[in-house]
Each structure stands twice: as structure tokens, then as C-alpha cells.
């Protein structure tokens, strides 16, 4: 079963209460033991979800909202393992994925199988997918091979490391862009000063957050900001018109993924702090 989320006009979101914001934009169900859990967003038709195999492997099911006979008939897929060691087998080709390694799966793959090496310490495969128009080779991206950036400062509580996994210069991606940001101890702000990018949407999955802590994820138009309280291993769907930044009660990490017209990482419209409301 796949959860389906419709788009919302920003003028309507101005009137949402907490329950409606969470219902439309928060994905609480990502990693479910022994299941593939998926959410289909009508923002740029992105799919996000998780596969958490235990003793038995899990197959990537078809996506009914896409109307195709198999999941990747018209799609590409990005995978990052956030759990124990595991593997992904694509049309018979097996890729070993330890924690924090990634895999790009190109258009047309018919069978994708997820497996854990140890059911007691299962793999947690985070999945993002976007429509694709051309085939590209499947590609394993090791953590140490990702494009790595060190940004921020202790004075602004945002010292962080960005690892760009699925990018135009690292894979043959059509429109999917995917990476991970890790904040250092003592740093809690991400993506501040914030921005929008009207040419693509984004999804954030927050991870490595102690169960007793939370992240305040900020969204909405720059002059009509809202927030959603997010726990560990929950995701937020961020529309093209919305800012997307967060502040945690401790440090944490998050996986970001984007889809839309532009795959250029720096394509964004800044929203300076002094202009926010």
C-alpha cells in the first residue's frame, strides 16, 4: 500500500492548523520492520519511503498512482542505507550497501530486492524516486566517494558536513538529486539562512536524533512561515514555494532529495533572515 499526498496552494496553507500541516506535509511512517512503506507526493511526482527487511528480503512493489506495470518503468531511484549492513539486487545484480552508502538505480529496472545481512540489526534503506525520461546505468556511491562540503560555523550553531550522493556529476540522474547533511555536536540549525527553489520540490528525512529530542522544521512562504515538530526517522515534504530549514533540540542529520526542472544544487532563491515573518 502506498500513501498519496495531494498538492496545496500556499494561500490555503496560511490557514492550516497543526493537524492539517502534519497531515499534508509530515511523513511519520518511513521504516516499518518487514515492510516497504512508500508515500507518493504530487509535488513533482516524487516518491519517498523506506524498506526495512528482516529475515526475508523485500521486493520494491509497483506504484499504483504512477499507473505503470512495475515501479521503475518510467522512474529512477535513489537509495541510502541508514541501518545495518544490507544489499540491493537490481535485475540479478547485487550491490552491497553498508551504512551510509548509496545506490542510484536507473530507468527500466524491473526487479529491485532489498535484504539485510542480519535481521537483528536490519538495514534501513531510505528510498526517493522521481520520473525519468532516459535510461542511465545503476551506480554504487560509497560514502567516501560522495561530493563532500564543510559549511557553517560554531558561532551560528550550524557547523555541518554535506555529502552529495546522487548528482549530475556523479551519476546519470535525470532529475533526482539526493544527499545527506550531518550537523556537528553543538550545532542545531540547518539551511539557515533559508531559501526556496520554485523550480523543484524537496523532501527532508531527519535521522540520528535521540528519541527524547525533536527538530522544529520551518516551512511556508518566507513572509508566512509555519513549523512542524519532527521526530527521528520522520520526513517532511517541502513544496517548491516553501522555505525548508530546521532547528533541533540537539544535533542530528537529515537526508535531502529534490526533483523538478533543475538539478543544479545552487539553484535557489535566498530568503534573508531579516525578511522572514
N, C-alpha and C positions, 0 to 999 in steps of 0.2 A: 504494500500500500504506500502511496506517495501523497504527502500533504501538498496542497496547491494554494498559493497566495496570489491574490489579485493586486493590481496597482492602485495607488491612491493619489488623488490630486493634492498638491501642497496646501491649497486653500481649505480643503476638508480636514487635513491633518491638524491644522491650527486649533480645531475644536475637539480633538480626541482627548479622552481621559486616559488614565494609566492603563486600564484594562484593554481599551481599544488599541493603544500603541503597542502593547505587548502582543495582542492577538495578531496584528498585521505585520509586525517587524521583528519580533523575537522568535527564534527557533530554539526551543528548550530541549528537544529530543534529537540529539546527534548520534551519540554512541549508545546503542542498545545491545546488551550481550546476546550473541547468537543471531543478530538481525542486520539487514541493510535498511537503514532509515533515511528517506530522501524527502526533500522539500523542493517543489518546483515554483520558482518565482516568475511572474510575468514581467518583471523588470529585466529586460534584455534576455529573457528566457533562460536565466541561469538556474541550475540545479545545484543545491548543496546538500550534504548529508554525510553519513558515516557507515562504515562496515566494520563490525566487531566480531570476527569469527572466534569460536571457542574450539571444541574438539573437531567439529565438522567445518569444511570450507563453505564459503558463501559465494553465490553467483550474483553478478550485477543484473537485476531484473530489467525488463523493458520499462519504458517511461510512457504510461498511457497519455498524459497531456501532450506529449510530442507527436503521438499518432504514428509511430514507426514500429516495425516488427521487432527490432532489438535496440538497445539503448543508444549505441554509437552509430546508428545508421546515418544520422545527419549531425553528429555531435563529436566533440573532443572531450577529454577527461584529464583532470589533474588530481594526483593522489599524494598525500603526505602522511607518513606513518607517525602517529603521536603516542604509540603504546609500545608493547614489547615487540621482539623481532617477528617478522612475518614475511609473506611473499605474495606477489600478484602474478597470476598467469594469464597471459593475453593470447588467445588463439593458440595455445600449446606452448608458448614461450614464457619461461618462468623468470621473474625478476625478484631477487632477494631484497627486502626492504627492512633494514634495521631502523630504529627510532630516528626520526628527523631526516631520513632520506625521502626522495620524492620520485614520482614516475609520471611522465606525460604519455597518454595513450591517444593515438590519432584516430581520425575519422575512419569508420568502417569496420573496426574490430567487432567481431560477433560474440565472442565469449570472454568475459573477464571474471576470474575466480580469485577470491581473497582467502588467505589461510594464515593462521597463527602457528608459530613454532611450538608454543607452549600454552595450552588452554588456561593454565593457572596465572599466566602473565600475558594476556592476549594482546595482539596487535590492535591498534585503533587507527583505521585508515580514514582520514578525512578526505572527502570527495567534492570536487567542484567541476561543473561541466557547462559548456556553452555551445550553441550551434556552430557548425563548421561547414565550409564550402569546398575544401580541398583536403586530400589525404596528406598526412605527414608521418614520418617514422616514429614509432614508440621510442621513448628515451628515458633512461635512468639518470637522475640528477642527484649525486651524493651531496650531503650537507657541505662538505669542504669544497665542492666544485660550484656551489651557488655564488652568484654575484653578491659580494658582501660589502655593506656600508656601515660605518660607525658614525652616528649622529647624536646631537643633543649635548647637554651639559648638566652637571650636578646642580648648578645654580638655578636651573629651570626645571629640575626634577624629571628630566626626560632623556637621560643617557640610555641609548638603545642601539642594538645591532639589527640591521635589516638584511635578510637573506632572500634574494630574488631567485626563485626556482624556475618557474615556467615564464619565460620571457622571449621576445622575438629574437634576441641574440644568443639564446641558449637552447631553444627548441624550434620546431617548425610550427608553433602555435598559430592558429587563425586569429582568434580574438581573446582567448583566455590568458589572463596574466595572474600569477599566483606566487606568494612568498610568505615569509614569516618574520615578525618583529619581536625581539626579546628585550625587555627592559631590565636594567641592572638593579641590584638591591639599592633601595633608597630613592629610586625613580618611579614615578607613578603616572605621568602624563604621556599619552601617545598622540601623535599627529596634531600637535598644538605648536604654533598657530595652525588652525584648521583650514579646510578648503572644500570646495565642491568640484566635481568634474561632470558637466552636463552631457558629455559625450559617452558616458559609461556609468554603470552602477557598480556597487561594491558590496562585499559581504565580509564581515569580521567574525571569526571564531576565537573566543577568549579561552586560553588554556594556561596550565601551570599556575593556577590561582588556588590558594588554600580554601577549603570549604567554608571556613569562617569569614572569608573576605568577599568583597564584591567590587565590580567595576561600574562606575557611572558612565554609561555610553551616551554621548551627546549627539543629537540628530536634529533635523528640522532645517528650515531656511535660516540663513545667517542672522536675520533680524526677528526670527520666530523660533528660537531654539526650544527643544524638548529633551528629556533624558529618559533612558531605560536602565533599570538596575539589572546587571547581568552577573550570573554565577559562572563557576568553572564549567567549561565544555558546553557553553551555550553560544549561539550565533545571532548576529543582528544583520538583517537585510537593509542595505543603505541605498535609497533611491538616488538617481542622478542629480536631483535638485537639493539634496540634503548634505549638510556637513557630516563628518564622521570622525569623532575623536573621543577619547575617554580618559578618566582619572580613576585609579584604583585605590582601595584602602591598603594595598601592598603592591609590590611589583608583580608582574605577570608577563605572559606572552600572548600573541594573537597571530592567527593565520589570516591573511587578507587575499581576496580574489576579486578580480574585476572582469567585466565583459562589456562590449559595446563597440562603438565606431573606432576608437583609438586605443592602440596598445602601447603608446608612449608613456612611460612611467611618470614623467614630469609634466604631463598634460593635466593641469589643474588650475582652478580659479581661486586665488587666495582670499581668505576671509580674515583680515587682521583682527586681533583681539579687541581693539578699541571700537570696532564696528559691530560687534556681536550684541545681541539683545536677547 
